[in-house]
Amino acid sequence: MSDVFQFDAVARSGAGTSASRAVRREGGVPAIIYGAGKEPKQLTLSHNEVIKHLEHEAVYSHVLTVVVDGKKEKAVLKGLQRHPSKPRVLHMDFQRVSAKEKLRMHVPLHFVNAEDAVGVKKGGVVTHSQVDIEVSCLPKSLPEFIEIDLLALDVGDSVHLSEIKLPKGVEIVALAQGADHDLPVVSVTTVRGGADEEAVEEGSDSVEGDSAESE
């Protein structure tokens, strides 16, 4: 799977809308790589190869290798522009990484044991408030995903940001902004209207029974 995290690119001199359109017409994806105290560089990547890479969720939260004209650079995918109606990638932003500088990245959440959760077995449903979270860490500590175990969640229970078990060296950006940002991520709730519908059905049975008796 190592080649999934390598993007081959060639440097280009043209910039701007017209240059990007020309790249797309030729089957390429215009991109830029910047950061780490170096000058930004305009790139061109193969659209077909990019699509294959982006099929893997881990690419979005992994330190990548961007090979520019044979020279390797470590970077993360910071921006991705897709066509609103066609399966096309219009532009990509890569940010170079430094081993000594912390990154801020959105990492996907993986929810496990949802079907076996205590509250689900009682008839509750799992409701997701967030599907990823922004974390801060050094590149070597960047997780591909963060797992949340829902097994013990009862009806009415929630998991907040502060309750997520994080890998060593990883921090949640929102929590640094105060307690007000300790938002729920996932919860188990009752099915709306369940009790009311039962009451209506019971009422209907009663009315039908009374009508039958009167007849």
N, C-alpha and C positions, 0 to 999 in steps of 0.2 A: 504493500500500500504506500510505500515511500514516494513513488513517482506521482501520487495523487497530490502531494504537497509541493510539487515543483512546477512552476510556470515558466515556459520559455518565451522570451520576448526579444524584440529588436528595437534599438533606439531610433527615434525619428526626430527630425528637426522642426517639422511643421507643427503649429499649434493653432487652436481656435476651431470654430464651428466648421468651416470649409475643409480644413485638414482632416478633422474627425470624420466628416461625411465621406471623404475620399478613401479613408481607411476602411470604413464599413462597406463601401461599394466593392472593395477588393476582397471581402470576406474576412476582414480583420476586426479586432476590438481595440479602439483607442484607450490608452491607459496612462497613468502617471505614477511615478514612485517618488516619494519625498521623505524628508525627515532625517534624523540622526546627524544634523549639522552639515548635510551635504546639499548640493543644488538639486532642485527637482528635475526629473528627466521624463520626457515624453516617450511613451512606448507603444508598440503595436504587438498584439497577440493574435493567435489563430482562434477564430470564433468557435470552430468545431472542437478544438482542444479545451477551450475555456468551459464550454457546456459540459463536457465530460467531467472536468474537475468539480464543477459546482453541483454535481449530482450527489456529492459526498458532504454530509452535514458538517463533518469535522473541519473542512476547509475554512469555514467561516470563523472558527475560533482556534486557529492553530498557527504557529510560527511557520511561514512558508519560505521556500527558496525561489527567488525570482532570478532567473538566469538572463542577463542582458548582454547580448552579443558575446556569449561565452563566459561572462563574469558573474559569479554568484553573489547575491545579496539577500540577507534575511529581512523579511517583512511580514506584515499582517494585512489582511484585506480590510480596509477601513470604509470603502464606499463601493456600491454596485448599483448601476442604473440599468434597468430593464425597459424594453419597449412595453407600453401599456397593453397592447393587444396581440403582439407577435412574440414567438419564442426566441427573442434576440436580446443579447446583452449589448448595451449601447456604450457603456464606459465603466472603467474600473479604477479605483484609487488604492494604491499600496503605500503603507507607511513603513519605512525602514525601522528596524528595532536595534536597540543597544542592550547588551547583556546587563548593563548597570542601571538602566533607566526603566521605571515602572510603566506598564501599559495600562490603558483603559479599554476594555473590550466587552462586548456583549456575548455572553456564553449561554447556550441553550440549557434548559432544565429538562431532566428526564424523570418522569414520575413512575414509580414502581409500586406494585401490589395494590393498584387501584381497585381491581375487582374483588380483592380479598379484604379490603378495608372494613373495619367494624361497622361504620355507619352505612356503607354500601350494602352490607348484608342485612341491614335493618330497613332497606328500601330507599336510602339516601342516594344522592348523585354527587359526583365529584365536579367541582366548578373551578376552572383555572382563571386566576386573575392576571397571571404573568406566565409567559412561556420561555422567557430568557431574562437574565439580569446582567447589569453592567458591573464588572469587577475590575479591581486594580491589583497588579502583581508584576513581578519581574517576568521576562519572557520564559525563563526556564520553569516557572510555576504555573503557566497558563493552562488551565484544564480545557479539554475538548468539550466537556459537559459537566453539569453538577446534578447528582442524583438525589431525589427526595423520596423517602419511603413513606407511603400513605397507610401502611398496615394498621397502625394504632388509631387512626382518625375516626372519631365517632361523629354522629350527626351533630352539627353545630360547631365542630372543631375546625380550626384553621392553622395553617403553617405560615408564620410571618418571616420576613427577611432575616430577622435576628435569630431565628430558630434553625436556619439552614446550616447543615454541617459542611464546612468549607475545607478544601485541601490546605495544607500548611503554606503560609505565605500569601494567601489570597484574601482580599477584603472586598466587601460589597460597597460600592461607591455611595449609594443612597444613604446608608447608615451613618456615614460621616457628616451628613447634613442635619442630624438631629432625630429625636425620637418620633417626631411627626412623620418621618419618612419610612418608619418601620411598617410597611404595608403588607397585607396578606398576599400570599402567592397562590395558595390553593386551599380549598375548603370543601367540607361535605355538608350539603344542605338537603332539606326535605323537598320532595317534588311539589311544586306549586299547585294549589287547588286540589291536592289529594284528599284532604279531610273534608273540604267543602263538597266535593263530588260525592263522597260517601254519604254525607248528610242528605244531599239532594236525592240520592238513590233510596235511602231509608225513608225519606218523606214521601217519595213516589209510591213505595210499597205500601205505606200506611194509607195513602189516599185510595189506592186501588183496592185495598182490603176493606176500607169503609164503604166504598161504592158497591163492592160485591155483597157486603152484608145488607146494605139498604135495599138491594135488589131482591 
